[in-house]
Amino acid sequence: MSDLPPHDSSASDDPERDPLGLFEEIVEAETDRDPDLALIEAGSRTLRTQGAGGHQADVPARPADPEVDKALREVEAELATRWGETKLEPSVGRIAALMDLLGEPQRAYPSIHITGTNGKTSTARMVEALLGAFDLRTGRYTSPHVQSITERISLDGAPLSAERFVETYNDIKPYVEMVDGQQEYRLSFFEVLTGMAYAAFADAPVDVAVVEVGMGGSWDATNVIDGDVAVVTPIDLDHTDRLGETHAEIATEKAGIVKQDATVILAQQPVDAAQVLLKKAVEVDATVAREGLEFGVVSRQIAVGGQLLTLRGLGGEYEEVFLPLHGGYQAHNAAVALAAVEAFFGVGSAHAQRLDIDTVRKAFASVTSPGRLEIVRRSPTVVLDAAHNPAGARATAEAVSEVFDFSRLIGVVGASGDKNVRGVLEAFEPIFAEVVVTQNSSHRAMDTDELAGIAVEVFGEDRVQVEPRLDDALEAAITLAEEEGEYAGGGVLVTGSVITVGEVRLLLGKG
C-alpha cells in the first residue's frame, strides 16, 4: 500500500539544458569547497530525480549567511581532527574531566537516557515530542546525523541553529583544550559533541534532556548523567568487536546506564539480554517496566501516511493514536517512548492515572524520523531507510512488504566496511528484485567491488549492478524501477548506512 501525493511536474529539469553538463559546471565552479560536498550539492540541483516531500526543519540546510556557514565549517574541520566515532578508548575519564571544568552542567536537569541496538533515535524523537506536548522544554542529543552535524543537538524539538552551535563550541573550546593537555588521549569527536550538548542544555535551560547513547553504555561518553529513566530498546548483534559477541555480553555494556533507584523501561529483548538487564536493575534497586507485561502495543492497523495504534501504558490504554511512521517496529518504539514518559511523570509509581489522551495523540501525530522509511520522491517512489545491521534490515524489509505494494523493488545499498553487510543483504534479498551496490563518501565505506562480491553471492550475478558513484547508482535504480512502465508500481529503497541515506537526501534536494 502506498499513499502518495500527486506528482509535482514543476520539479523537473529544464529540457533546454543538458543535466550532465550543468552538473559538471557547478562542480567546477565550486572548486574552493570540499570536493565531495560540492559534488553532492551539485547533484541535488541537476539530477532528474528531484521530488517533493520530507520535513526540511528536521534536517537543516547549510546556513544561508556566508559568514555563519564559514564559521560552522571551521568548527566541523576542527572536530574532524579528533578521533572519529569508530575509534574508542573505553573510558568516561575524559568527558568527566570536561564536565568538572564546565561546572557539571549535566546535573542541572533530569534526563531520560536511551540505549539499545536499533530504534534509539526514533524512540528519542517520540519521547521528545511527548514531553514537549506537556509543555516541558526539552533538549535532545542523538547520533549519528543524517546530513547536518547540528541535528545532533536539539532544543524544543528543533536542531540547534548554526550560530548557536558555533557559539556553544567556542564557549567550551578553552576547557576542551585544557582536558586535552591533561589526558593521555585528546577528547574525541563524540566526547566534544557530548560536552557541547550538555552545556547547551544547561544554558537554555531545559526542563529535561533526552539523551541517546553513542555506543554501548558503561563507558559511553553520555554516561556521565544519572538518568531518572533508563530506556533499553531491542538489543541485537552490532559493534561486536567492541561490545561483545553475544546478546548477554552486549547487554552487560548497555546495562551500564541503569543507575541507582532509576526506572528502567525495557523493550522486548532476547532472553539472555533480558536476564542481564533485570539482574542489573535488582543490584541498583531500579524499578522495571517490561514491554509485553507492564506495557505494550495492543493493536495496530495501517492508516494513510502511517498507522493507527492502541497502546497500553503504565497508566492504562491509549486508543486511536495516529503515528505518521511506518512499520511494526515503530509501533513498538512508540510503546516504549510512552512508557518512558509515563515513568518520568511518576505514572505507575506515584500515581496510576494515565496521561491526557488528547495530548498524547497530538504528540505522536507530530513525530518525524528522517531517514527511517522516509518517502522522498514519487514516480517511481524512492524510500530511504538507514538500516545498517541485520536486525534493522529485517525490520525494514518486513515494514516495506507491509506498507507498500511494489511490483518491483530495486535496492541501492552503500554500507560501511565494519558492518555485517552479508547479513544486511540477506535480509533484503527476498524483497529486492535487483540491487545496485555503491559507495558513499565516508572513509569507512566498504569498497564497491568488495560489496559487489558479497552481493553476487547473496543475489546471484544477474540481480546485481555495480555503480561506484552514488548519483549513478540512484539513477540506475530509478531506471530499473521504471522498466515496467509509469503505473506498474516500481520503487527504490536506499539503505545500508546513515551516511548513504544522508547523501541521497542531498542528491534529491532535501536540505
C-alpha positions as CSV (number, residue, x, y, z in Angstrom):
1,M,0.0,0.0,0.0
2,S,1.4,3.4,-1.0
3,D,-0.3,6.6,-0.1
4,L,1.4,9.3,-2.2
5,P,0.5,12.9,-3.1
6,P,0.2,13.7,-6.8
7,H,3.5,14.1,-8.7
8,D,4.8,17.7,-8.9
9,S,5.9,18.2,-12.5
10,S,7.3,21.6,-11.7
11,A,10.4,19.9,-10.2
12,S,11.6,18.5,-13.5
13,D,14.7,19.9,-15.2
14,D,14.7,22.4,-18.0
15,P,14.7,20.4,-21.2
16,E,16.8,23.0,-22.9
17,R,19.7,22.3,-20.6
18,D,22.0,19.3,-20.6
19,P,21.8,18.0,-17.0
20,L,25.2,16.3,-17.1
21,G,26.8,19.5,-18.5
22,L,25.2,21.6,-15.8
23,F,26.3,19.2,-13.2
24,E,29.9,19.5,-14.3
25,E,29.6,23.3,-14.5
26,I,28.5,23.6,-10.9
27,V,31.2,21.2,-9.6
28,E,33.9,23.1,-11.5
29,A,32.5,26.5,-10.2
30,E,32.8,25.3,-6.6
31,T,36.5,24.2,-6.5
32,D,37.1,26.2,-3.4
33,R,34.8,23.9,-1.4
34,D,35.1,20.4,-0.2
35,P,35.1,18.3,-3.4
36,D,32.7,15.6,-2.1
37,L,30.3,18.1,-0.7
38,A,30.4,20.2,-3.9
39,L,29.7,17.0,-5.9
40,I,26.7,16.1,-3.8
41,E,25.2,19.5,-3.7
42,A,25.6,19.9,-7.4
43,G,23.8,16.7,-7.9
44,S,20.9,17.9,-5.7
45,R,20.3,20.7,-8.3
46,T,20.7,18.7,-11.5
47,L,19.7,15.1,-11.0
48,R,16.4,14.3,-12.7
49,T,15.2,12.6,-9.5
50,Q,14.2,15.8,-7.8
51,G,11.0,15.4,-5.8
52,A,8.9,16.8,-3.0
53,G,8.3,15.6,0.5
54,G,10.1,15.2,3.8
55,H,10.5,17.5,6.7
56,Q,13.1,20.2,6.0
57,A,13.1,21.6,9.5
58,D,14.3,18.2,10.9
59,V,17.4,18.2,8.6
60,P,18.7,21.8,8.2
61,A,20.4,23.0,5.1
62,R,23.7,24.8,5.1
63,P,23.5,28.3,6.7
64,A,22.4,31.0,4.2
65,D,24.7,33.6,5.7
66,P,28.2,33.0,4.2
67,E,29.9,34.2,7.4
68,V,27.9,31.7,9.6
69,D,28.5,29.0,7.1
70,K,32.2,29.7,7.2
71,A,32.2,29.6,11.0
72,L,30.3,26.3,11.0
73,R,32.7,24.8,8.5
74,E,35.7,25.8,10.7
75,V,34.1,24.1,13.7
76,E,33.4,21.0,11.6
77,A,37.0,21.0,10.4
78,E,38.4,21.3,14.0
79,L,36.1,18.4,15.2
80,A,37.3,16.3,12.2
81,T,40.9,16.4,13.5
82,R,39.7,14.3,16.5
83,W,39.2,10.6,16.8
84,G,36.1,9.6,14.9
85,E,33.2,7.7,16.4
86,T,34.6,4.3,15.5
87,K,38.0,4.9,17.3
88,L,37.5,4.4,21.0
89,E,39.4,4.2,24.3
90,P,36.7,2.9,26.6
91,S,36.6,5.4,29.4
92,V,34.5,8.2,30.8
93,G,37.5,9.8,32.4
94,R,38.0,12.5,29.7
95,I,34.3,13.5,29.5
96,A,34.1,13.5,33.3
97,A,37.1,15.9,33.4
98,L,35.4,18.2,30.9
99,M,32.2,18.2,32.9
100,D,34.1,19.1,36.0
101,L,35.7,22.1,34.4
102,L,32.3,23.2,33.0
103,G,30.7,23.0,36.4
104,E,28.8,19.7,35.9
105,P,26.1,21.1,33.5
106,Q,24.6,17.7,33.1
107,R,23.4,17.8,36.7
108,A,21.3,20.9,36.0
109,Y,18.3,19.0,34.7
110,P,16.7,15.5,34.9
111,S,17.5,13.1,32.0
112,I,16.0,10.2,30.1
113,H,18.8,8.0,28.9
114,I,18.3,5.7,25.9
115,T,20.5,2.7,24.8
116,G,19.9,-0.4,22.7
117,T,20.8,-1.6,19.2
118,N,18.0,-0.4,17.0
119,G,15.3,2.3,17.3
120,K,17.1,4.6,19.7
121,T,16.8,7.8,17.6
122,S,13.2,7.3,16.6
123,T,12.3,6.5,20.3
124,A,14.2,9.6,21.4
125,R,12.2,11.7,19.0
126,M,8.9,10.3,20.3
127,V,9.9,10.9,23.9
128,E,10.9,14.5,23.0
129,A,7.5,15.1,21.2
130,L,5.6,13.7,24.2
131,L,7.5,15.8,26.7
132,G,7.1,18.9,24.6
133,A,3.4,18.4,24.2
134,F,3.2,18.5,28.0
135,D,4.8,22.0,28.0
136,L,8.3,20.9,29.1
137,R,11.3,22.5,27.5
138,T,13.4,19.6,26.0
139,G,17.0,19.0,24.9
140,R,17.7,16.0,22.7
141,Y,21.1,14.6,21.9
142,T,21.2,11.8,19.2
143,S,23.6,10.3,16.8
144,P,24.7,10.0,14.0
145,H,23.3,12.8,12.0
146,V,21.6,12.3,8.6
147,Q,23.0,15.4,6.9
148,S,23.9,18.3,9.3
149,I,26.0,18.0,12.4
150,T,23.7,20.5,14.1
151,E,20.9,17.8,14.0
152,R,22.6,16.0,16.9
153,I,21.7,18.7,19.5
154,S,18.1,19.9,19.6
155,L,16.2,22.3,21.8
156,D,12.4,22.3,21.9
157,G,12.3,19.8,19.0
158,A,14.4,21.8,16.6
159,P,18.1,21.4,15.7
160,L,20.5,23.9,17.3
161,S,20.9,26.8,14.9
162,A,24.3,27.0,13.2
163,E,25.0,30.3,15.0
164,R,24.3,28.7,18.4
165,F,26.2,25.6,17.5
166,V,29.3,27.6,16.8
167,E,28.8,29.7,19.9
168,T,28.5,26.6,22.1
169,Y,31.6,25.1,20.6
170,N,33.6,28.3,21.2
171,D,32.3,28.6,24.7
172,I,33.6,25.2,25.7
173,K,36.7,25.1,23.5
174,P,39.1,26.5,26.1
175,Y,38.0,23.8,28.6
176,V,38.3,21.1,25.9
177,E,41.9,22.2,25.3
178,M,42.7,22.1,29.0
179,V,41.4,18.5,29.2
180,D,43.4,17.6,26.0
181,G,46.5,18.8,27.7
182,Q,45.9,16.8,30.9
183,Q,44.8,13.4,29.4
184,E,46.7,10.7,27.6
185,Y,44.4,11.0,24.7
186,R,42.6,14.1,23.4
187,L,38.8,14.3,23.7
188,S,37.2,12.5,20.7
189,F,34.8,14.0,18.2
190,F,31.8,12.4,20.1
191,E,33.1,13.4,23.5
192,V,33.3,17.1,22.5
193,L,29.8,17.0,21.0
194,T,28.5,15.4,24.1
195,G,30.1,18.2,26.2
196,M,28.5,20.7,23.8
197,A,25.1,19.2,24.2
198,Y,25.2,19.1,28.0
199,A,26.4,22.7,28.1
200,A,23.8,23.9,25.6
201,F,21.0,22.2,27.6
202,A,22.1,23.8,30.9
203,D,22.4,27.2,29.2
204,A,18.9,27.0,27.6
205,P,17.9,25.9,30.3
206,V,15.9,22.7,29.5
207,D,13.4,21.0,31.8
208,V,14.5,17.6,30.7
209,A,17.2,16.1,28.5
210,V,16.6,13.1,26.2
211,V,20.0,11.5,25.6
212,E,20.8,8.7,23.2
213,V,23.9,6.6,23.9
214,G,26.5,6.6,21.1
215,M,27.7,3.1,21.6
216,G,27.3,0.6,24.4
217,G,26.5,2.3,27.7
218,S,29.0,1.7,30.6
219,W,31.9,3.7,29.0
220,D,29.9,5.8,26.5
221,A,30.6,9.5,26.8
222,T,27.0,10.2,27.5
223,N,27.1,8.1,30.7
224,V,28.1,11.0,33.0
225,I,24.4,11.7,33.5
226,D,22.2,9.9,36.1
227,G,19.1,9.2,34.0
228,D,16.0,9.2,36.1
229,V,14.6,6.9,33.4
230,A,16.8,4.4,31.6
231,V,15.4,3.1,28.3
232,V,16.7,0.0,26.6
233,T,15.5,-0.5,23.0
234,P,15.8,-4.0,21.4
235,I,19.3,-5.4,21.7
236,D,20.9,-7.3,18.8
237,L,24.3,-8.1,17.5
238,D,26.2,-5.0,16.3
239,H,29.6,-3.5,17.1
240,T,30.5,-7.0,18.3
241,D,34.2,-6.2,18.1
242,R,33.7,-3.6,20.9
243,L,30.6,-4.7,22.8
244,G,30.8,-8.5,22.8
245,E,29.7,-11.3,20.5
246,T,26.5,-12.4,22.4
247,H,23.3,-10.7,23.4
248,A,24.3,-11.1,27.0
249,E,27.7,-9.5,26.6
250,I,26.2,-6.6,24.7
251,A,23.5,-6.2,27.3
252,T,26.2,-6.1,30.0
253,E,27.7,-3.0,28.4
254,K,24.3,-1.4,27.8
255,A,23.1,-2.0,31.4
256,G,25.8,0.5,32.4
257,I,23.2,3.3,32.0
258,V,20.9,1.9,34.7
259,K,21.6,3.9,37.8
260,Q,20.6,3.6,41.5
261,D,16.8,3.9,42.0
262,A,16.1,4.7,38.4
263,T,13.1,3.4,36.4
264,V,14.1,1.0,33.6
265,I,11.9,0.7,30.5
266,L,12.7,-2.5,28.7
267,A,11.7,-3.1,25.1
268,Q,11.2,-6.8,24.1
269,Q,14.6,-8.4,24.4
270,P,16.3,-11.7,23.7
271,V,16.1,-13.9,26.9
272,D,19.8,-13.8,27.7
273,A,19.9,-10.0,27.3
274,A,16.8,-9.6,29.5
275,Q,18.3,-11.6,32.2
276,V,21.4,-9.4,32.3
277,L,19.3,-6.2,32.4
278,L,17.0,-7.4,35.1
279,K,19.9,-8.5,37.2
280,K,21.5,-5.1,37.0
281,A,18.1,-3.5,37.9
282,V,18.0,-5.6,41.1
283,E,21.5,-4.7,42.0
284,V,20.8,-0.9,41.9
285,D,17.2,-1.1,43.3
286,A,15.8,0.1,40.0
287,T,12.1,-0.3,39.1
288,V,11.5,-2.2,35.9
289,A,8.7,-2.0,33.3
290,R,8.8,-4.6,30.5
291,E,7.2,-4.5,27.1
292,G,4.6,-7.2,26.8
293,L,4.0,-7.3,30.5
294,E,3.6,-3.8,32.1
295,F,3.1,-2.0,28.8
296,G,3.0,-2.7,25.0
297,V,1.1,-2.5,21.7
298,V,-2.5,-3.7,22.0
299,S,-3.3,-3.2,18.3
300,R,-2.2,-1.5,15.2
301,Q,-3.5,-1.0,11.7
302,I,-2.2,0.6,8.6
303,A,-3.5,4.1,8.0
304,V,-3.0,6.7,5.4
305,G,0.5,8.1,6.0
306,G,1.3,5.9,9.0
307,Q,-0.5,3.6,11.4
308,L,-3.3,3.8,14.0
309,L,-2.4,2.3,17.4
310,T,-3.9,1.3,20.7
311,L,-1.1,1.4,23.3
312,R,-1.2,0.0,26.8
313,G,0.9,2.3,29.0
314,L,1.7,2.1,32.7
315,G,-1.4,4.1,33.5
316,G,-4.0,2.4,31.2
317,E,-4.8,2.2,27.5
318,Y,-4.4,4.9,24.9
319,E,-6.8,4.4,21.9
320,E,-6.7,5.8,18.4
321,V,-3.2,7.1,18.5
322,F,-2.0,8.0,15.0
323,L,1.7,7.6,14.3
324,P,2.9,9.0,11.0
325,L,5.7,6.5,10.7
326,H,5.6,3.1,9.0
327,G,6.5,-0.4,10.3
328,G,5.6,-2.5,13.3
329,Y,8.9,-1.7,14.9
330,Q,7.9,2.0,15.1
331,A,4.7,1.0,16.9
332,H,6.9,-0.8,19.5
333,N,9.1,2.2,19.7
334,A,6.0,4.3,20.4
335,A,5.0,2.0,23.3
336,V,8.5,2.2,24.8
337,A,8.5,6.0,24.4
338,L,5.1,6.3,26.0
339,A,6.1,4.2,29.0
340,A,9.3,6.2,29.4
341,V,7.4,9.5,29.6
342,E,4.8,8.0,31.9
343,A,7.6,6.8,34.2
344,F,9.2,10.3,34.1
345,F,5.9,11.8,35.3
346,G,5.5,9.2,38.0
347,V,2.8,7.1,36.4
348,G,2.9,3.6,37.8
349,S,4.8,4.6,41.0
350,A,3.5,7.9,42.4
351,H,0.0,7.5,40.8
352,A,-1.8,5.2,38.3
353,Q,-3.7,7.8,36.3
354,R,-2.9,7.8,32.5
355,L,-1.6,10.9,30.8
356,D,-4.1,13.2,29.0
357,I,-5.1,11.2,25.9
358,D,-5.6,14.2,23.6
359,T,-2.1,15.5,24.4
360,V,-0.6,12.1,23.8
361,R,-2.4,11.8,20.4
362,K,-1.3,15.3,19.4
363,A,2.4,14.5,20.3
364,F,2.5,11.2,18.4
365,A,0.8,12.8,15.4
366,S,3.7,15.3,15.2
367,V,6.6,12.8,15.2
368,T,9.0,12.7,12.3
369,S,12.1,10.5,11.9
370,P,14.2,11.4,8.8
371,G,15.9,8.6,7.0
372,R,13.6,5.9,8.6
373,L,11.3,4.6,5.8
374,E,11.1,8.2,4.5
375,I,9.5,8.8,1.2
376,V,11.5,11.4,-0.7
377,R,10.3,11.0,-4.3
378,R,7.4,9.8,-6.4
379,S,7.0,8.2,-9.8
380,P,8.8,6.0,-9.0
381,T,8.7,6.0,-5.3
382,V,12.1,6.4,-3.6
383,V,12.2,5.4,0.1
384,L,15.2,6.0,2.4
385,D,16.0,3.8,5.4
386,A,19.1,3.9,7.5
387,A,19.2,0.2,8.4
388,H,22.8,-0.9,8.8
389,N,22.7,-4.2,10.7
390,P,20.8,-7.4,10.0
391,A,18.2,-6.8,12.7
392,G,17.4,-3.4,11.4
393,A,17.3,-4.7,7.8
394,R,14.9,-7.4,8.7
395,A,12.6,-4.9,10.4
396,T,12.8,-2.6,7.4
397,A,12.1,-5.4,4.9
398,E,9.0,-6.5,6.9
399,A,7.7,-2.9,7.0
400,V,8.3,-2.3,3.3
401,S,6.3,-5.5,2.5
402,E,3.5,-4.5,4.8
403,V,3.2,-0.8,3.8
404,F,4.0,-0.7,0.1
405,D,2.6,-2.7,-2.8
406,F,5.7,-2.5,-5.1
407,S,5.5,-4.8,-8.1
408,R,9.3,-4.4,-8.5
409,L,11.6,-3.0,-5.8
410,I,15.2,-2.1,-6.6
411,G,17.7,-1.7,-3.7
412,V,20.5,0.8,-3.6
413,V,23.0,-0.3,-0.9
414,G,26.1,1.5,0.3
415,A,27.4,0.1,3.5
416,S,30.3,0.7,6.0
417,G,33.1,-1.8,6.0
418,D,32.8,-2.6,9.7
419,K,29.2,-3.9,9.5
420,N,27.7,-7.3,8.9
421,V,27.0,-6.5,5.3
422,R,26.2,-10.1,4.3
423,G,23.5,-10.2,7.0
424,V,22.0,-6.9,5.7
425,L,21.9,-8.1,2.1
426,E,20.4,-11.5,3.1
427,A,17.6,-9.7,5.0
428,F,16.8,-7.6,1.9
429,E,17.2,-10.4,-0.7
430,P,13.6,-11.6,-0.6
431,I,12.1,-8.2,-1.4
432,F,14.7,-6.8,-3.9
433,A,14.2,-7.7,-7.5
434,E,17.7,-6.3,-8.1
435,V,20.3,-4.5,-6.1
436,V,22.6,-1.6,-7.2
437,V,25.7,-1.6,-5.0
438,T,27.5,1.7,-4.5
439,Q,29.8,3.6,-2.1
440,N,29.2,6.7,0.0
441,S,31.9,9.4,0.6
442,S,32.9,8.2,4.1
443,H,36.3,6.8,4.6
444,R,34.5,3.9,6.4
445,A,32.6,3.0,3.3
446,M,33.0,-0.6,2.0
447,D,34.8,-0.7,-1.3
448,T,32.2,-1.1,-4.1
449,D,34.0,-4.2,-5.6
450,E,34.1,-5.9,-2.2
451,L,30.4,-5.1,-1.6
452,A,29.6,-6.4,-5.1
453,G,31.3,-9.7,-4.4
454,I,29.2,-10.3,-1.4
455,A,26.0,-9.2,-3.2
456,V,26.7,-11.6,-6.1
457,E,26.9,-14.4,-3.5
458,V,23.6,-13.5,-2.0
459,F,21.6,-12.4,-5.0
460,G,23.3,-14.0,-8.0
461,E,25.2,-12.2,-10.7
462,D,22.1,-11.4,-12.8
463,R,20.5,-9.4,-10.0
464,V,23.5,-7.2,-9.1
465,Q,24.5,-3.9,-10.7
466,V,27.7,-2.0,-9.7
467,E,27.8,1.8,-9.7
468,P,30.7,3.3,-7.7
469,R,29.2,6.8,-7.8
470,L,26.2,7.3,-5.6
471,D,24.4,9.6,-8.0
472,D,24.9,7.0,-10.8
473,A,23.6,4.2,-8.5
474,L,20.4,6.2,-7.8
475,E,19.9,7.0,-11.4
476,A,20.4,3.3,-12.4
477,A,18.0,2.1,-9.7
478,I,15.3,4.5,-10.8
479,T,15.7,3.4,-14.4
480,L,15.3,-0.2,-13.4
481,A,12.2,0.6,-11.3
482,E,10.7,2.4,-14.3
483,E,11.2,-0.6,-16.7
484,E,7.7,-1.9,-16.0
485,G,6.1,1.4,-17.0
486,E,4.9,4.5,-15.3
487,Y,2.0,2.9,-13.4
488,A,3.4,-0.5,-12.7
489,G,4.3,0.2,-9.1
490,G,8.1,0.1,-9.2
491,G,10.1,1.5,-6.3
492,V,13.6,2.2,-5.0
493,L,14.8,1.6,-1.4
494,V,18.1,3.3,-0.5
495,T,19.7,1.7,2.6
496,G,22.8,0.3,4.3
497,S,24.1,3.3,6.1
498,V,23.0,6.6,7.6
499,I,25.7,8.3,5.5
500,T,24.3,6.8,2.3
501,V,20.8,7.9,3.2
502,G,22.0,11.4,4.1
503,E,23.9,11.8,0.8
504,V,21.0,10.6,-1.2
505,R,18.8,13.2,0.6
506,L,21.2,15.8,-0.6
507,L,21.1,14.5,-4.2
508,L,17.3,14.8,-4.1
509,G,17.4,18.3,-2.8
510,K,16.4,17.6,0.8
511,G,18.4,20.1,2.8
